[in-house]
């Protein structure tokens, strides 16, 4: 990752570096991301539209080494879907060019970070010595599934909701009474941008209340989100989740999964928070969802770095 970060910086002009690089890892700009379009909520960094083709290749190289194959394709898919939304809405606020790249510190340093953020994707990676963090990570999509044209049917996040649906369907009636915590979905994810640590208690059904096959489905669901990071970072996070496995909870709100339904689910434990909220169902112009992955104790690598990051709403 360090080599790719340096190659990206070296490809930039002096003026571009002044926009893209922040010297201080503790800079408040590290928390300045949003799920609003960039035109409605300003971002730090340099927009993709201001990069040349060769510079964009270097940026994609950096994203590629920071993620798994599934993570890379989910994130670039969310960006590509913004171009589709631009075509559908005819609105200049949307589009791949309005995603911003920022580097904090220097890739040669033991501790540094980088961020790619825009309307429906924010990836925040932190390097602290030999460790790499990847939370918070926001992965949304609009449309979730392209409704028309040569790419009709293409799905940005093909398994995210499906894994949760499989787990919900495996639960007995008694278990569902514990797991389903509301009859309607909330308006949005509860720990979205600017709402860090909003969920102070675990709700739903715990891993300890599941049988072996159901626990496997819960594990597969966790992997679907944590596995968006590169294998070393994902593996380290999965090991932390395993250490407090019995405290992990799965909760569902809203009706059973259906292309015409708005629903919400989350996985919440001491070292992981996953939320997924259907803003608009698939039958509404291809759907619209918001999802987030957080580490309740180490977002932004704060615990490793000994820093405190306070998110504010943007």
PyMOL commands that set and color helices and strands:
alter all, ss='L'
color gray80, all
select helices_A, chain A and resi 2-10+14-20+28-31+48-50+53-66+69-89+96-98+160-170+173-179+207-209+212-226+231-243+245-247+299-305
alter helices_A, ss='H'
color red, helices_A
select strands_A, chain A and resi 21-22+46-47+100-104+111-117+121-128+131-133+137-139+141-142+180-182+205-206+249-254+263-269+272-280+288-294
alter strands_A, ss='S'
color yellow, strands_A
deselect
rebuild
show_as cartoon
